[in-house]
Amino acid sequence: MNIDKFKELLSVPTKTYKETKMVEYIMSSIGDMDGITLTCDEHNNIYATKGALDEGEFYPMFISHTDTVHELVNEIIVKEEMLSRPITFGKTFDKELVPCLKAYDENGNPTGIGGDDKCGIFICLELLKQLDKVKVAFFVSEETGCHGSRNCNVDFLKDVGYCTQYDAPGDHLISLSCSGTQLFDVDGEFFKLALPSVIKSFKNEMMVQSHPYTDIMQIKQKSDFSCINISCGYYNMHTSNEFVCVDDVVRSIEAGKNLVKDLGFKKYEFKNEQPTKSQTFFDFDNTEDSPFYDDVHQLKSIDIIEEEEGFIIVDIYEENQFYIDDEDGYKLYKILKDRYRFNWPGWILKSAGLNRLGWVAIAITESTVDNPYCLSPK
């Protein structure tokens, strides 16, 4: 992996609705490659195709999003540091120091590197370079409701056989569903091939979980093929201390190449019933539609910071914050579950250390691929 190119991409400022520089960077990077068909639509979504299919073949597709949650700064300075990875969505890492990249502003203050989803962008660009036949897409404004992918060009999907998104933290997550939309059949051929492929790339157990929302949900709803979302090496997401683990990004790239090697160029069909409104969570066309909306504390102004034994809820505009331990956090979850029909068994969330509301994770190993036990919203 070209670490300097990765640092260059990570230094590009981008925030939801202010993504022009990142879109221009991606277009320029792909423009320097040979044999790519490249388009950018009226929403600034980017689509790229490489290679010609033989008869009966379908493209593997990889996607990411171009925005981050971080405020724009005059300069993003990316530094190489040795850091330990924090507890991340059900996984406790050891205290080993590993090569990482972290971002600072010109005054030396941590500014949030935006690995969510700059890691995904870099991985998709690398796969576009290294694979012979592939499609990639980069969607704008995911962080406030998947606005770019909602307006995806569905014609681009007609010759796709399966789709992978890189938009999950850590080195151990596979998303089975997003906001109630199931992405693949856990008993089907796609997952039976994909799971061992991902495991051998990351070299650790994977956890199959339900993601609050990301663009792959929109792609699944607009298609009849299997989809999946996997980890891509960012940590402390949505905070000023967010960083990326270089080795995890390398393994994510290997996972993409291994998926294509093992899944090939065939179509893995999967059709599912679309969720009803009561089955979807944090999926609002307008922020005002949210049951959590009011004039002061809007959804987009609230961030949640994980702590070892609880979490902090922060109003990023008013700079107010308060701490909730796991016991009180579990009480809050039960209230939200009863009021807004978050129908996930409470013991799952509690046993996972509460992590983040809207995430459910269970461990799954290669030995269980023949009979996986996965939980998703019902």
Buried (B, 14 or more C-beta within 10 A) or exposed (E): EEBEEBBBBBBBBBBBEBBEEBBEBBBEBBEEEEEBEBEBBEBBBBBBBBBEEEEEBBBBBBBBBBBBBBEEBEEBBBBEEEBEBBBBBBBEBEEEEBBBBBBBBEEEEBBBBBBBBBBBBBBBBBBBBEBEBBBBBBBBBBBBBBBBBBBBBEEBBEBBBBBBBBBBBBBBBBBBBBBBBBBBBBEBBBBBBBBBBBBBBBEBBBBBBBBBBBBBBBBBBBBEBBBBBBBBBBBBBBBBBBBBBBBBBBBBBBBBBBBBEEBBBBBBBBEBEEBEEEBBBBBBEEBEEBEEBEEEBBBBEEBBBBBEEBBBBBBBEEEEEEEBEBEEBBEBBBEBBEEBEBEBEEEBBBEBBBBBBBBBBBEBBEEBBEEBEBBBBE
